[in-house]
């Protein structure tokens, strides 16, 4: 993995998570609920890297970048004379989140999920403007996926993410074009024109006796320039729904057992895949960012304690009961959910590192 690309992906992930927390923050501020701390990243030690005060809010930048949080007045320790946490928050004091109407709390809790969906939509609309809309009447191209070790392509310097433009001066528009051209030149050197980022290279590779050069390839999307803002906004919305459907289908397969857990990647795998994607170009990195932003939204809305969806589920229980669950029960539920998520995260990190160590990443 390339260190600059790894750092770039970590920065993208940190920005997406920060935007999630900003969604909570802006919803709370718009409803007049004080936010005591708005943190980008998690603390490591007693002091943040950077902090300043904005009205009643301490804005913090902390060392661990993949996370963040908003702290409200409810999060402070409110203890009675016996040292136990009090379950009352001065009824009528609207500065406390607990004293707000259920619909207000639901808006604040949902703010992060909505922010991630908005971020994904904005990214995808921008990509439509930049790359166009699907049109199968247009000429496409061929994108290189995996390059086999010691194969003719690897020896020629072809890399994953390269776009094959032409072979021996003949334009290559589809996978079929490339396969037929390479197969017809068994044992004879080929001059392959590839586009890598903003650079066009001329490389030489000699196919094997079987007529292959050792690459996995796929057709590039065929697109035309967007006709106007209206079409871009509509296509961006379609792309957002398509990505959400794809991720929901994968989650459904995971829950049903159709997708085994050993096929699921954690944070290390996300960074690993992101670094590979970033090497194929800025547009592909932005598609990856939109996908991850939608994934953050979907995962956070799940009704699991400690996640936004878990908080929303407790609001539903409160609405049905006419009163919230006792604070000690809520804290135990969220603590159990937190431990579950940490345990799953650690398991996936070890699995990803083990896979990369064995060369399976």
C-alpha positions, -999 to +999 in steps of 0.1 A: +000+000+000+012+035-008+015+057+023+003+090+007-028+072-006-034+056+028-032+091+044-055+105+018-082+078+024-079+084+062-084+121+056-115+113+035-129+090+062-122+116+089-140+143+070-171+121+064-173+112+101-167+149+111-196+158+087-218+132+105-211+148+138-217+183+123-252+171+113-260+165+150-244+198+159-262+220+134-296+204+142-290+210+179-280+246+174-310+252+151-333+240+179-316+260+206-300+230+224-266+239+237-237+217+226-210+216+252-183+199+231-180+194+194-151+171+188-134+160+155-116+128+165-114+111+199-091+122+227-058+105+235-047+119+268-060+148+288-057+176+262-069+180+226-045+189+198-065+221+192-094+237+209-113+270+209-147+282+222-176+292+200-205+306+221-212+278+247-194+251+226-158+239+230-146+230+195-119+203+197-095+186+173-083+153+189-056+129+179-076+098+169-091+110+136-116+082+128-145+094+150-160+123+168-188+133+191-212+160+203-215+163+241-247+179+255-254+192+290-272+158+297-238+141+293-223+159+324-223+140+357-254+150+377-251+133+411-273+135+441-261+136+477-256+098+478-233+100+449-257+083+425-265+099+391-297+118+392-323+109+365-339+144+366-327+172+344-345+202+360-379+199+343-386+229+321-349+237+315-348+235+277-310+235+276-311+198+285-317+175+255-338+152+278-363+180+284-370+185+247-400+170+228-395+136+212-397+150+177-369+175+185-346+148+199-354+127+169-342+155+146-310+160+165-303+122+167-310+118+129-289+148+120-257+127+114-274+102+092-290+129+071-257+148+069-240+117+055-267+111+029-265+148+019-227+145+016-230+115-007-257+132-029-236+163-033-205+142-042-225+122-068-241+153-083-206+169-086-193+137-103-222+137-128-212+173-138-176+162-140-179+128-157-213+128-175-244+106-175-247+069-187-251+066-225-245+032-240-243+048-275-210+064-265-176+047-268-163+034-235-129+019-228-111-007-207-101-004-171-073-026-156-082-043-124-057-068-108-023-073-125-009-108-121+026-110-106+054-117-131+029-117-160+038-098-192+016-069-181+034-065-148+068-067-166+056-040-190+047-017-161+009-019-164-007-011-131-042-016-115-063+015-124-047+020-158-071+027-187-062+009-220-066+034-248-051+016-278-030-014-288-006-010-318-025+021-327-059+004-327-084+021-304-097-003-276-133+004-267-144-028-250-131-058-231-139-079-262-118-056-284-088-060-261-091-098-257-093-104-294-064-081-302-041-096-275-050-132-284-043-126-321-007-115-312+005-146-294+043-142-287+045-109-306+053-076-288+024-051-285+026-014-280-001-005-254-012+030-248-025+035-213-038+065-194-027+068-158-042+097-139-034+127-161-005+109-179-006+089-211+021+061-213+033+039-241+042+004-228+054-028-245+041-062-235+044-096-252+014-119-248+020-155-236+016-185-258-020-187-247-026-151-259-029-133-225-009-107-207-021-114-172-046-087-163-082-086-151-101-060-171-136-045-172-155-021-195-155+016-185-188+032-181-201+048-213-211+084-206-220+117-224-218+152-210-246+163-188-273+184-205-279+207-176-283+211-138-317+194-137-303+162-153-273+162-129-295+165-098-318+137-110-289+114-120-272+121-087-303+111-068-306+079-089-269+071-082-275+077-044-305+054-044-286+028-064-257+028-039-281+026-010-299-004-025-265-021-032-254-017+005-288-027+019-288-058-002-253-067+011-265-060+047-296-082+042-273-110+029-251-107+059-280-108+084-296-138+066-262-157+065-260-156+027-229-134+031-204-150+055-188-128+081-153-137+068-163-117+036-169-086+057-141-060+060-133-037+088-115-004+091-082-017+079-098-033+048-117+000+041-084+019+042-067-008+021-094-008-006-097+030-005-059+034-011-061+011-041-091+030-055-074+064-049-046+053-072-070+049-101-080+086-101-097+114-081-132+106-096-130+070-084-119+081-049-149+104-048-172+075-058-156+055-030-162+085-005-199+086-015-203+049-010-187+051+024-208+081+034-240+061+026-226+031+044-221+053+075-256+065+073-271+029+070-249+015+098-257+043+121-295+041+116-295+004+127-315-001+159-283-011+179-277+005+213-249+031+212-257+040+175-281+067+164-306+041+154-305+027+190-313+061+204-342+065+180-355+031+190-355+042+227-374+073+216-401+050+201-402+031+234-406+064+252-434+075+229-453+041+235-447+041+273-454+078+277-422+081+296-385+072+290-368+041+304-349+047+337-316+063+330-296+034+345-313+009+320-306+032+290-269+035+301-266-003+305-281-008+270-258+017+254-228+003+273-236-032+261-240-019+225-207-001+228-189-032+240-204-052+211-193-027+185-158-024+199-155-062+200-167-065+164-144-037+153-113-054+170-122-087+155-125-072+120-092-053+124-074-086+134-090-104+105-080-077+080-044-075+092-042-113+091-055-113+056-031-086+044-002-104+061-011-136+041-013-116+010-051-119+006-058-082+008 
